Amino acid sequence: AQESESSEDESESGEEGDDDEGEEEEGEDDYEDEDEEEDEPTLKYERMNGAINDLLKKDSASALAVSNNLLALGTHNGIVHIVDLTGKRIKSYKPHQASVSDIEFESTADFVATASIDGQVVIQSLSTHESYMFDMKRPIRTVALEPNFAKKSTRSFVCGGMAGTLILREKGWLGHKETVLHSGEGPVWHVRWRERLIAWANDSGVKIYDTQSQMRITFIERPTDSPRADLFKCTLHWQDDTTLLIGWADYIKIARIRERPSIPTASGSSNQTPFIVEITAAFQLDCMISGIVSNSLSMPRSQDESPVQDRTPSSFLILAYQTPDTYGDEMTEDRARQARKTAERPELRIISHTGEDLSADALGVTNYQAWSCNDYVMVEVDGSNSPGKSGRCYVVISPKDVVIVRARDRKDHILWLVDHQRYDEALEEVEKLDEDERSADGDQSEISPIAIGERYIRHLVAEGNFAKAASLCPTVCGTDIERWENWIFVFAQSQQLQAIIPYVPTEAPQLGHLVYEMILAHFLVHDRQSLMRTIKEWPKSIYDISAVIVAVQAELDRSPSSSSSRSFPAPDAVILMECLAELFVYTANRQYGKALPFFLRLRRQNVFELIREHNLFTDVKDQVLLLIEFDQELLESRKQEGTEADASSSEAIALLVDHIHSIPIVRVVQQLRDRPFYLFLYLDALFKKDSQLGFEFADLQVTLFAEFATHRLIDYLRASTSYNLEAAYNECKNRDLVTEMVFLLGRMGNNKKALTLIIERLGDVHMAIEFAKEQSDDDLWEDLLKYSETRPAFIRGLLENVGAEIDPIRLIRRIKNGLEIPGLKEALIKILHDFHLQISLLEGCQTILNGDSSDLAKTRSKGQNSGFFMKSKTICALCTQPLQRLPQDLLLLFLCHHVVHASCVDGMTDIHNHEEPNEGISALASGVSAKIAFASVVRARIHDGCPVCYRKSEGNLM
């Protein structure tokens, strides 16, 4: 069966060789697919750093032991280095002159036992000066200390080597006692001591010895087809107190030790061993085994589990060595076949209990081509107390390297996902990390969401998936301003700025203003709707508004129909004006004035409220035409809606008229020159408010009235005096406005021509009569009468309007005999009736006047003759001195009730001097006649009446 299988393999390999060239490309593709579908490794590897690297540059490692997170490393120069898991050297000493073949580290990490091919066994204490050295005379291959060596006084150990003898040495009263446990079956290659059991391996197989019963309890035979024992070492590893793992060459065996059942037996069977050993698993591999341990990284022991419980491990961790070639041709004379072939990389494999490979990782050790199977060692480390690390780990050594093997945790899984560009899964795993795990690594860790997200974004950008890359930016950049800005510029350089814009923050954090201005510039060129929406939504403080205004204004200036006030702007121009209006309104100083032109061109309904609310009258002075056009459009829209609207009720016109101090009249007129109707509305409203406000534009206003409101021209001509009469007359003459021409001729003094126009052009007698009345010119009346002599209609009209201006007799005498005048009789009757009525009215008025005059005269007389009270302090109205200065002062009382000193009146200064010395005068004054005579004398001297009233009339009395 083996031969047939071999033949089939050869034939298959031949066929594959024939098709090799034809399927070369397909094989490469399959290899790439395998790489893409690469499974995640189970373990991770870390080369030990520190001082150990420098030590191994000059020496080579040969043996390794571990205890309490300390490593005892033996070298080929016979030196022992004590280092921790970080590679820091704790202690070094040289117990041997040749290679250290085996090393054992006591459980308390106090004693180190070493065996060397120099034939010596040395036990050295690391904390005290206690040490033991034993010369075995032959090369020693292995050594093992008894459990709890430091706590026991016996200081027992077991060793063996090329002498083929397994020796147990223990300390007694008289020194160390030596006991041979086994001999005669070739060199002892490996020995390990666990509790009361000692297991060792020699050329024939593996044996287990019970130290308490001092009996060998089992022998596990070495496979007959095994290669040389000196080339492929045996590895013994106690998984626990009852399970021994055996790895020798390419075979693995698991031995389980259990107590022998206590069954009553005959006296002859008392030599039975207390334990029974069972081989629970045995299988052959396709590689040589340099080391074996149970895979405790993936199968931890529970705390409640009993040490003696059946725990056949579900998997094992082996250090696999691939042989470069068979080792059976050493005696050949062919030097090429004698030359040693280069070795492959060692592999760390996880093997199931059935021998199936679960995973395999090649180790990158230095100069691996030169090392043999025996040059590698693997030990298990309980790393629970290791600083910065947790859980168990393994240490693998080669002559020049120390590699630490650990179980991959969630962080390693995340890093693996990232390395294989499975970023979504990596980010999901990061979210599952505990807060402690996150805080321990920080934002700078390779597994932080930020670091992974940035790598993911770079990957997406490289693949051109900018939309998804942009969606990750909020998570990755967070509140980091610099990171945000860097990624935004990356998108901008890739012409993909629109992808990240929806995610750009405007607060918490707020980026540099250049970023926001760059985004607005992008919208200005590519998406103006978004530009307007962004300007309205974004805070105005995050970018330089003035810079944006300049850019938008420049674009608007280049836009078609943007500068025309008469045509509604194009859609793009509308958006740009909306943007400018928004920007001007929300600048730091609220520039509503600069926004006003855009509001007007955009036909904003609230523009008038905006002007009044923010006092924008000064800004309106250059936007008059836009304002009125907008207002007229509003009026037209109201008319179309059925609402009554008059152009004269324009809100824009009213605003301009009410604020002429802020909006100069001249400025308005200049802007409305090309729109005469709007100019007419403005000047008309201005004239209604104050006829003198627009006096300098009176001539222009005459023309505008003649064109747009002819029926109101005559009213303006009558009300205004500021226009040029001749220019107004020429305007009316050009337009054949007779009524206005008549008025202007009359105002110019050309009454005859005006009357001629009335008579010849209008034929309106009443108007002619009114015109003649207004002028009050007898010659004009004469011309009218003369003209009417041959016109019956005018004669009748004059007869019907006779009055103070026309003497009826004068008119009747001018009527020629035989002239037929329709309605003459009625006109004469009316004249007579009006005459009698006038006489009656005059008589009645005379009677009323006489009665009123009599009543008023009586009232005045009574008022003048009535007395009045005079106080002692009353002063003279002329000299302002008290009237009763002296008892002999003469006082004059007038009918107007003014009282003055006689001496203060002109011509009365000497009246006392003339009369007073004569006593007869005093006697005469006491009579009535004397008083009348004296009053006559006084009255004769007063020529102007009351001097007070006279001086008041002259303006000389203050």
Number of C-alpha atoms within 10 A of each C-alpha: 6 6 8 9 10 11 12 11 11 12 12 11 11 12 10 12 11 10 10 13 11 10 12 11 11 12 13 11 12 12 12 12 11 11 11 10 10 10 10 13 14 19 20 14 18 11 18 19 15 15 14 21 16 11 15 16 11 9 17 22 28 25 26 27 24 26 20 18 19 22 24 24 27 31 25 20 18 24 22 25 20 22 21 20 21 18 18 15 17 14 11 15 13 14 22 24 15 19 20 31 25 27 27 24 25 21 17 12 20 16 21 24 25 35 33 29 24 20 21 21 30 18 22 20 16 17 9 9 8 10 13 12 14 13 12 19 11 16 21 29 26 29 29 28 28 23 17 14 18 18 9 11 11 17 19 21 21 24 27 33 27 18 19 19 20 27 19 22 20 17 15 12 7 6 10 15 13 14 12 13 17 17 15 11 14 15 23 29 27 23 28 23 24 18 13 14 20 20 23 26 31 28 17 17 17 22 18 22 21 19 15 9 12 12 17 19 19 18 16 17 13 16 13 7 6 12 17 12 18 12 12 21 23 28 24 22 22 18 19 16 17 20 25 24 22 25 25 27 27 21 20 22 18 22 20 23 21 17 12 12 9 7 6 7 8 7 7 7 9 8 9 11 17 16 17 14 19 14 13 12 15 15 13 15 15 12 16 24 29 28 27 27 25 24 24 21 19 16 12 11 12 7 7 6 10 10 13 14 12 13 15 15 17 14 22 24 22 23 26 27 26 17 17 13 12 10 13 10 12 13 8 10 9 10 9 9 14 14 10 14 14 14 18 17 19 28 20 24 23 26 20 16 19 12 17 13 14 13 17 19 18 13 16 14 19 14 13 19 14 13 20 20 22 18 19 24 22 26 18 21 23 16 20 14 12 17 10 8 12 13 15 21 23 22 23 23 23 25 23 22 23 27 19 21 21 21 20 18 11 16 17 17 19 24 17 18 19 22 13 15 15 14 21 14 14 26 20 12 17 20 13 11 14 10 9 9 13 17 12 10 12 14 13 10 14 16 24 23 23 22 17 25 24 20 18 23 23 17 16 16 19 11 10 13 14 22 14 15 23 26 15 18 21 16 13 22 21 14 16 14 15 12 15 23 17 13 20 23 15 15 20 17 10 12 11 18 21 18 19 22 17 10 13 20 17 16 11 10 14 16 20 15 13 13 18 21 18 17 19 24 17 19 19 19 11 12 13 19 14 15 21 21 12 15 19 15 10 14 12 15 13 17 20 14 20 13 11 21 19 12 16 20 16 11 16 20 13 11 17 12 15 21 15 10 15 11 10 15 19 13 11 16 22 18 20 26 24 19 26 26 22 21 25 21 17 19 16 12 8 13 17 22 21 17 21 25 22 21 24 23 24 19 18 13 13 10 18 17 10 16 18 11 9 12 14 18 20 16 18 22 21 16 18 24 24 22 25 23 19 21 22 20 12 17 20 17 13 14 13 11 9 9 11 10 16 12 14 14 12 19 17 20 24 15 18 24 24 15 14 18 11 15 20 14 20 14 13 22 20 12 17 18 13 11 12 17 16 24 23 24 22 26 27 21 21 22 20 13 12 12 18 14 16 19 18 12 15 23 17 19 25 25 20 21 23 20 15 14 13 18 13 11 22 20 12 21 20 12 11 15 13 15 18 12 18 12 14 22 22 14 18 22 13 9 13 12 18 17 18 24 23 24 21 24 20 19 15 13 12 13 21 17 14 24 25 17 19 22 18 10 11 14 14 16 20 15 15 25 23 13 21 24 16 10 15 12 14 13 12 19 20 14 15 22 20 13 14 21 17 16 15 17 18 23 25 21 18 22 22 17 18 18 13 8 14 18 11 19 8 10 18 13 9 15 18 10 7 6 11 12 16 12 13 16 11 13 20 16 11 15 18 13 11 14 13 12 12 12 11 12 11 12 12 11 11 12 10 11 12 11 10 11 11 11 11 12 11 11 11 14 11 11 13 13 12 10 9 7 5 10 10 10 11 14 18 18 18 17 13 11 14 16 23 17 12 8 7 9 13 15 15 18 12 16 14 14 15 15 21 26 24 19 17 16 17 12 14 15 13 10 15 14 9 9 13 12 10 10 9 10 13 13 10 14 14 10 11 10 11 15 13 12 14 16 13 11 12 16 12 10 15 14 11 12 13 19 21 21 15 13 14 11 10 9 9 9 13 7
